[in-house]
Amino acid sequence: MGKVSAEVILAIVAASVAVIAIVMLVVEKIRTRRMLDRLSQMLNSAVNDEFVPSSYDESMLSSIENVLCKYLDKSSISSRKIAKEKENLTSLIADISHQTKTPIANIILYSELLAEEDLSNEAREYAACLGSQANRLQNLIDSLIKMSRLENGIIKLAPTKQKIMPLILEVERELKASAASKNLTLEVVSPSEAGADAEAETLEASFDYRWTCEALHNIVENAVKYTPSGGTISISVSEYPTFARIDVHNTGTFIPEEERGRIFDRFYRSKTYATSSKYEGVGIGLFLVRKILESEDGYIKVASCEETGTTFSLFLLGETAASYKYGATANPTII
């Protein structure tokens, strides 16, 4: 009887231990789940820029929650500071643009009026220089405004599915005379000449026509600026499974390998040309090209060879990829 009682007692104890273990496991699982839910809420609020640290008792929070809360609090403060600085910069650039627009326009006008007067050759040269520098200043301010608006999302690109060739032909028309004045050949290579399918003449991609035209214009204009007299600039287009590629190739201009990753940075200029008064610029053009293409899910690459020259390749979201991203029309709604 005693033996049976001992066995019963042992069984009860074992069952009790098992029950207690199960209860502790369930409680711990619930606590872990609640902690993960709180961490998830913290992270989601931080991603949505809505994180606000609340008062808490460290005895009630795990050390992980405590550390994460402090980290997100600092990150949130830092994010707000950066947003405020960007807002101040945008406001400053807009104010500079507004304050300088009329004076620069007046300088350009007066320089043109001076050029019409009966001036000595030296005075005429001064007037032309004055007008040139005023135009350069205006272009710089315009570029700074575009850069600021693109970086801060003020400008919203509206990519739509459309043919690429009209874009290329428009840029060619705009810069044909400038190329000819430097004794350069500017040509659009047809798909058949490039060894591509003739149907590439009607190749389509998803892009914002106005801004992509500006991006391609900047690339070709740079080619005109840096290609020596007698050189050739060619523009061609080809198709990839998910992208369409526009190549702008020029002869004679070489970009060292160590600079190819930096030329698309803001205000960066190649050491070869930065100190030369012959090649004016402030290093914004290629940065704008990169930002424009990124804003429509494209990108840009560069290849350079001392013997054959340099090729800038602009990749635009192809028809198939655009249909997958934006739907059958490949035309996103821009808010």
C-alpha distance (Angstrom), angle and dihedral (degrees) to the residues before:
residue distance angle dihedral
M1 . . .
G2 3.77 . .
K3 3.76 89.2 .
V4 3.78 91.0 53.7
S5 3.77 91.6 47.6
A6 3.80 91.0 52.5
E7 3.78 91.0 50.8
V8 3.81 90.3 49.5
I9 3.76 91.2 48.8
L10 3.81 91.2 49.6
A11 3.77 90.8 48.6
I12 3.81 91.2 49.7
V13 3.81 91.1 48.7
A14 3.81 91.7 48.1
A15 3.80 91.1 48.0
S16 3.80 90.6 47.6
V17 3.79 91.5 50.8
A18 3.77 90.5 48.5
V19 3.80 91.8 49.3
I20 3.79 91.7 47.3
A21 3.81 90.4 49.1
I22 3.79 91.4 49.4
V23 3.80 91.3 47.9
M24 3.81 91.6 48.5
L25 3.80 90.0 48.0
V26 3.80 91.9 50.4
V27 3.82 92.0 46.4
E28 3.80 91.6 48.2
K29 3.79 90.4 48.3
I30 3.79 90.6 50.9
R31 3.82 91.1 48.4
T32 3.80 91.2 48.4
R33 3.79 90.9 48.0
R34 3.80 91.6 50.5
M35 3.79 91.1 47.9
L36 3.82 91.3 50.1
D37 3.81 89.5 48.7
R38 3.80 90.4 52.3
L39 3.82 91.4 47.4
S40 3.79 89.5 49.0
Q41 3.80 90.9 51.2
M42 3.81 90.7 49.4
L43 3.81 92.3 50.6
N44 3.81 93.9 45.0
S45 3.79 91.9 50.1
A46 3.82 89.5 48.3
V47 3.83 91.5 50.3
N48 3.81 89.6 50.6
D49 3.82 90.0 46.6
E50 3.81 89.7 -118.3
F51 3.80 100.5 111.7
V52 3.79 114.0 135.5
P53 3.81 117.8 174.3
S54 3.80 112.6 -126.9
S55 3.77 129.2 -159.3
Y56 3.76 113.4 -88.3
D57 3.75 140.9 173.6
E58 3.78 112.0 -121.1
S59 3.78 89.5 -144.4
M60 3.78 88.1 62.3
L61 3.78 97.3 46.4
S62 3.74 129.0 63.1
S63 3.78 119.0 -117.4
I64 3.82 88.7 -109.8
E65 3.80 91.6 56.1
N66 3.78 90.1 47.0
V67 3.80 94.0 51.7
L68 3.81 92.6 42.9
C69 3.79 91.5 49.7
K70 3.80 91.5 53.0
Y71 3.80 91.9 45.7
L72 3.81 93.8 49.6
D73 3.80 90.4 46.3
K74 3.81 91.1 55.4
S75 3.80 91.5 43.1
S76 3.79 91.1 50.5
I77 3.80 91.5 50.9
S78 3.80 90.6 47.7
S79 3.80 91.6 48.3
R80 3.80 91.6 51.2
K81 3.81 90.6 49.2
I82 3.81 91.5 51.4
A83 3.82 91.3 47.4
K84 3.81 89.9 49.8
E85 3.81 91.9 49.0
K86 3.81 90.8 50.1
E87 3.78 90.1 49.2
N88 3.81 90.8 50.2
L89 3.81 91.3 47.7
T90 3.80 92.0 50.3
S91 3.79 90.5 48.7
L92 3.81 91.2 48.0
I93 3.80 93.8 50.1
A94 3.81 91.4 46.6
D95 3.81 89.8 50.3
I96 3.82 91.9 48.6
S97 3.80 90.0 49.6
H98 3.79 91.9 50.3
Q99 3.81 94.4 45.9
T100 3.82 95.7 46.8
K101 3.82 101.1 39.3
T102 3.81 96.8 84.2
P103 3.84 97.7 40.5
I104 3.81 92.2 49.4
A105 3.80 91.8 46.5
N106 3.82 88.9 51.4
I107 3.81 92.2 49.6
I108 3.81 90.7 51.5
L109 3.80 91.1 47.4
Y110 3.81 94.5 48.7
S111 3.79 91.8 46.6
E112 3.82 89.1 53.9
L113 3.81 90.8 48.2
L114 3.81 90.5 49.0
A115 3.81 90.2 51.7
E116 3.82 88.8 58.7
E117 3.82 92.8 55.6
D118 3.79 125.5 91.0
L119 3.79 97.3 -94.6
S120 3.74 134.7 161.5
N121 3.78 116.6 -103.1
E122 3.78 90.5 -104.7
A123 3.83 93.7 50.5
R124 3.81 90.4 46.4
E125 3.79 89.3 53.3
Y126 3.81 90.3 51.0
A127 3.82 91.1 50.9
A128 3.80 91.5 49.9
C129 3.80 90.6 48.9
L130 3.81 90.5 49.4
G131 3.81 91.9 52.5
S132 3.81 92.2 45.3
Q133 3.80 93.5 51.9
A134 3.82 92.0 46.0
N135 3.82 90.1 52.6
R136 3.80 89.7 48.2
L137 3.80 90.9 52.0
Q138 3.80 91.0 49.3
N139 3.82 91.2 50.3
L140 3.80 90.2 49.9
I141 3.80 92.7 52.1
D142 3.82 91.4 46.4
S143 3.82 90.0 51.1
L144 3.80 92.2 49.0
I145 3.80 90.6 51.7
K146 3.81 92.3 49.5
M147 3.79 90.9 47.2
S148 3.79 92.5 50.4
R149 3.79 93.9 47.0
L150 3.79 93.6 47.7
E151 3.81 92.9 48.1
N152 3.79 93.2 48.8
G153 3.80 95.9 44.2
I154 3.81 93.9 -115.6
I155 3.80 89.7 127.3
K156 3.79 112.4 61.0
L157 3.78 116.3 -161.1
A158 3.81 117.6 -144.4
P159 3.82 109.2 -152.6
T160 3.79 114.6 -161.7
K161 3.79 132.0 176.8
Q162 3.82 108.3 -98.5
K163 3.79 144.1 138.1
I164 3.80 117.7 -75.8
M165 3.81 100.7 -153.0
P166 3.87 96.2 72.0
L167 3.81 87.8 55.8
I168 3.81 91.8 52.4
L169 3.80 93.8 45.4
E170 3.82 92.0 50.5
V171 3.82 92.0 53.7
E172 3.81 89.9 47.0
R173 3.83 91.2 53.2
E174 3.82 91.6 48.2
L175 3.82 94.6 53.1
K176 3.81 102.9 30.1
A177 3.81 94.0 96.2
S178 3.82 92.6 45.1
A179 3.81 90.4 52.5
A180 3.80 92.4 46.8
S181 3.81 90.9 52.4
K182 3.82 87.7 61.4
N183 3.80 92.9 44.3
L184 3.80 91.1 -110.1
T185 3.79 127.3 145.0
L186 3.81 112.1 -129.5
E187 3.78 112.0 -171.4
V188 3.77 140.8 166.1
V189 3.79 109.5 -136.0
S190 3.80 110.5 -141.1
P191 3.81 117.1 -131.2
S192 3.80 91.4 -112.6
E193 3.81 91.3 53.6
A194 3.80 90.0 48.7
G195 3.80 90.2 52.4
A196 3.81 93.4 -108.7
D197 3.77 130.6 129.7
A198 3.81 111.8 -76.4
E199 3.81 88.4 -129.0
A200 3.81 87.0 71.0
E201 3.82 85.8 84.0
T202 3.79 85.2 78.2
L203 3.82 94.9 39.3
E204 3.79 113.2 147.1
A205 3.78 134.1 -158.4
S206 3.79 138.2 168.7
F207 3.81 112.7 -98.7
D208 3.79 144.2 127.9
Y209 3.80 103.3 -101.5
R210 3.81 99.0 -150.4
W211 3.80 97.6 46.8
T212 3.79 96.1 37.9
C213 3.81 87.9 51.0
E214 3.80 88.2 54.9
A215 3.81 91.2 48.4
L216 3.82 92.9 50.5
H217 3.83 90.1 43.3
N218 3.82 89.7 55.6
I219 3.80 91.9 51.1
V220 3.81 94.8 48.2
E221 3.81 92.0 42.2
N222 3.81 89.2 54.4
A223 3.80 89.2 49.9
V224 3.81 89.7 53.2
K225 3.81 90.8 47.6
Y226 3.81 97.5 49.4
T227 3.81 103.0 32.9
P228 3.83 112.5 97.4
S229 3.80 119.8 -120.5
G230 3.79 113.2 -77.2
G231 3.80 93.8 29.4
T232 3.79 130.2 125.7
I233 3.80 132.0 -121.9
S234 3.79 117.0 -165.6
I235 3.80 130.4 -173.5
S236 3.79 121.0 -159.8
V237 3.79 138.1 166.2
S238 3.79 131.6 -147.1
E239 3.79 137.6 173.5
Y240 3.80 131.8 -118.2
P241 3.82 128.4 -176.7
T242 3.81 92.8 -97.2
F243 3.82 104.1 9.4
A244 3.79 141.7 45.5
R245 3.81 114.9 -139.5
I246 3.79 128.2 -148.8
D247 3.81 113.3 -164.3
V248 3.80 121.9 -160.1
H249 3.79 108.5 -169.2
N250 3.80 125.5 -176.0
T251 3.78 130.3 -178.9
G252 3.76 123.9 -128.5
T253 3.81 103.3 18.1
F254 3.81 114.4 107.6
I255 3.81 125.0 -169.6
P256 3.83 114.4 -161.6
E257 3.80 114.7 -121.6
E258 3.81 93.6 -117.7
E259 3.81 90.4 58.8
R260 3.80 99.8 45.9
G261 3.78 93.4 84.4
R262 3.81 92.7 48.2
I263 3.80 104.6 45.4
F264 3.83 90.5 84.0
D265 3.81 92.2 56.3
R266 3.77 120.4 106.2
F267 3.84 113.2 -86.9
Y268 3.81 93.9 -4.1
R269 3.81 116.7 142.4
S270 3.78 127.3 -177.8
K271 3.79 112.9 -100.7
T272 3.79 88.3 -129.9
Y273 3.82 92.8 64.9
A274 3.82 105.8 19.2
T275 3.81 93.8 89.2
S276 3.79 95.9 41.6
S277 3.82 118.1 99.0
K278 3.81 87.9 -157.7
Y279 3.81 91.8 71.4
E280 3.79 109.4 50.5
G281 3.78 121.6 -166.8
V282 3.80 144.8 111.2
G283 3.81 101.9 -136.7
I284 3.80 100.5 -102.4
G285 3.82 102.4 110.0
L286 3.81 99.5 74.9
F287 3.79 91.2 40.0
L288 3.82 89.1 56.4
V289 3.81 90.3 48.1
R290 3.80 90.5 54.7
K291 3.81 93.5 46.8
I292 3.82 92.6 47.9
L293 3.80 93.2 50.8
E294 3.80 93.1 44.7
S295 3.81 89.4 51.4
E296 3.81 89.4 61.2
D297 3.83 95.8 40.8
G298 3.81 94.3 -98.9
Y299 3.78 132.9 115.2
I300 3.82 142.7 -160.2
K301 3.82 133.7 -127.9
V302 3.79 133.4 -174.9
A303 3.80 132.2 -151.8
S304 3.80 123.4 -175.1
C305 3.79 135.9 -174.1
E306 3.81 128.2 178.2
E307 3.80 91.8 -138.0
T308 3.82 101.0 45.8
G309 3.81 106.0 21.4
T310 3.80 134.8 -124.6
T311 3.81 133.6 -42.3
F312 3.79 124.7 -162.6
S313 3.82 112.3 -162.7
L314 3.81 119.6 -159.1
F315 3.80 113.3 -161.9
L316 3.81 116.9 -156.3
L317 3.78 124.9 -170.6
G318 3.80 106.4 -92.6
E319 3.79 126.0 -128.7
T320 3.82 94.5 -102.0
A321 3.80 95.3 47.7
A322 3.81 92.2 42.9
S323 3.81 91.1 52.1
Y324 3.80 89.6 51.6
K325 3.83 93.0 47.6
Y326 3.81 100.9 39.6
G327 3.79 103.7 20.3
A328 3.78 132.4 -107.2
T329 3.79 94.7 -40.7
A330 3.83 94.2 48.9
N331 3.75 86.0 -142.6
P332 3.83 114.5 122.7
T333 3.76 124.2 -154.8
I334 3.80 109.7 -112.1
I335 3.77 114.9 -154.0
